[in-house]
Amino acid sequence: MLLEAKNLAICYGAVKVLENVSFKIMEGEIVAMIGPNGAGKSTVLKAVSGILGATGGIIENGEIFFEGKSIKGLRTDELVKKGLSLVPEGRHVFPTMTVWENLEMGAFTVFSGWFNRLKKLGIEERDIKSRLEKVCDLFPILKNRKNQKAGTLSSGEQQMLTIGRALMLRPKLLLLDEPSLGLSPNYIEIVFEKLVDINNSGTSIMLVEQNSQMALEVCHRGYVFEIGSIALEGEKKYLIKNEMIKKVFLGIN
């Protein structure tokens, strides 16, 4: 068991947006969370990644465990050091910085002080270079664009950059919020193929996604959200065959 949430209840002010939500992610899995807008999928992701409070939400009840230990209430930087890394909705690159600088920023929290403190931490510069090389093996276009300002990249290239930046942390669990949003069909295909490659390399993935068809194609298991709760869960083969999912989410009558 890598991640487990038990009986989560989450509020924004007086409004309860989630009630009695439980889910788990095993090591090596891609777990998809699908459902309509406003159902609470991204709220769950914010709770797991530690940014819920910054958006005005609170966990009213329930627990979240990572590797068997409670992480509820921990700061995002503390969660990053434990092995969680978030790719937020909307990409959010540093637009005036180069591709290479954006990727280096992905290692900032881990190395806490940049290159001048590497020796003090016992970490050498070659470790960052090794991480950069692995990201560029996954996304060769980023190496070709390394000196280009991130704000001038296409939306698909920016999404690759944000995923690559998150991977600089070498996370145990990669959290993705709507990675297909605003991308062309070609880039959607590429991004989801890369998610499978990332997972095959040993990184577990929690995927919140509106594109239910693509999410179900790449996941091992999934959770289907309705407003404020989980309506259905199961392995991919079960969910794909479910009549409600075929009709509502996949457009198959």
C-alpha positions, 0 to 999 in steps of 0.5 A, spaced: 500 500 500 502 506 497 497 511 499 490 510 502 485 515 504 479 513 509 473 516 510 475 523 507 470 529 508 472 536 505 469 543 506 470 549 503 467 554 508 460 551 510 459 547 503 461 540 504 464 538 497 466 531 499 463 526 504 466 519 506 471 518 500 476 512 501 481 510 496 487 506 495 493 506 491 498 500 491 505 501 489 506 500 481 499 502 479 496 507 475 489 509 478 484 514 475 479 518 478 474 520 473 467 523 473 463 530 471 466 537 473 465 539 480 464 532 483 470 532 487 476 529 483 481 535 484 479 536 491 481 529 493 488 531 489 489 537 493 488 534 499 493 529 498 498 534 495 497 538 501 495 544 497 488 544 499 488 549 505 491 554 500 485 554 496 480 555 502 479 548 503 479 543 510 479 536 511 473 536 516 474 528 517 478 522 515 485 520 514 490 520 509 496 515 509 502 515 505 507 508 506 503 507 512 504 514 516 499 519 516 500 525 512 494 529 513 496 536 515 503 536 512 506 542 508 507 541 501 514 541 501 514 536 507 510 531 502 515 532 496 520 530 501 516 524 502 516 522 495 509 525 492 510 530 486 504 534 483 503 536 476 497 541 476 492 543 472 493 548 467 501 547 466 503 553 470 510 553 467 515 559 469 514 562 462 520 567 462 525 562 464 528 557 459 526 550 459 532 547 462 531 552 468 524 550 469 527 543 469 532 545 474 527 548 479 524 541 479 529 539 484 529 546 488 525 543 494 530 537 494 536 540 494 534 546 499 538 552 497 540 550 490 547 548 487 551 552 492 549 547 498 550 541 494 556 539 497 553 541 504 548 536 503 552 531 500 549 531 493 553 532 487 551 536 481 552 530 477 546 528 480 541 533 477 545 532 471 543 525 471 536 527 472 535 532 467 538 526 462 533 521 464 527 527 463 530 528 456 530 521 454 523 521 456 521 527 452 527 529 447 523 535 445 525 538 451 533 537 450 532 540 443 528 546 446 532 547 452 534 554 451 527 556 449 523 560 454 518 556 457 512 561 455 513 560 448 512 553 447 506 549 445 501 547 450 503 540 449 510 541 450 509 545 456 505 539 459 511 535 457 515 540 461 511 540 467 511 533 467 518 533 466 519 538 472 515 534 477 519 527 475 526 531 477 524 530 484 524 522 482 517 521 486 514 515 488 507 517 487 506 522 481 499 526 482 496 529 475 490 534 475 487 534 468 494 533 464 490 532 457 486 539 458 487 544 452 491 539 448 491 537 441 489 530 440 496 528 438 499 531 444 494 527 448 496 521 445 503 522 446 502 525 454 498 518 455 503 514 452 509 517 456 505 516 463 505 509 461 512 509 460 513 513 467 509 508 470 513 502 467 519 505 470 517 504 477 513 510 478 506 510 481 501 515 478 494 518 481 491 521 475 485 525 475 482 526 468 476 528 464 478 524 458 475 518 461 477 514 455 484 515 455 484 515 463 481 508 463 486 505 457 492 507 461 490 505 468 490 499 472 484 501 477 479 507 477 474 510 481 468 514 478 466 520 482 459 523 482 457 529 486 461 529 493 462 521 493 465 515 489 459 511 485 463 506 483 470 503 483 474 497 480 479 494 475 480 497 468 477 491 465 471 491 469 470 499 469 470 499 461 465 494 461 460 497 465 454 499 462 453 506 466 460 508 464 460 506 457 454 510 456 455 516 460 463 517 460 465 513 453 459 515 449 457 508 447 450 506 447 
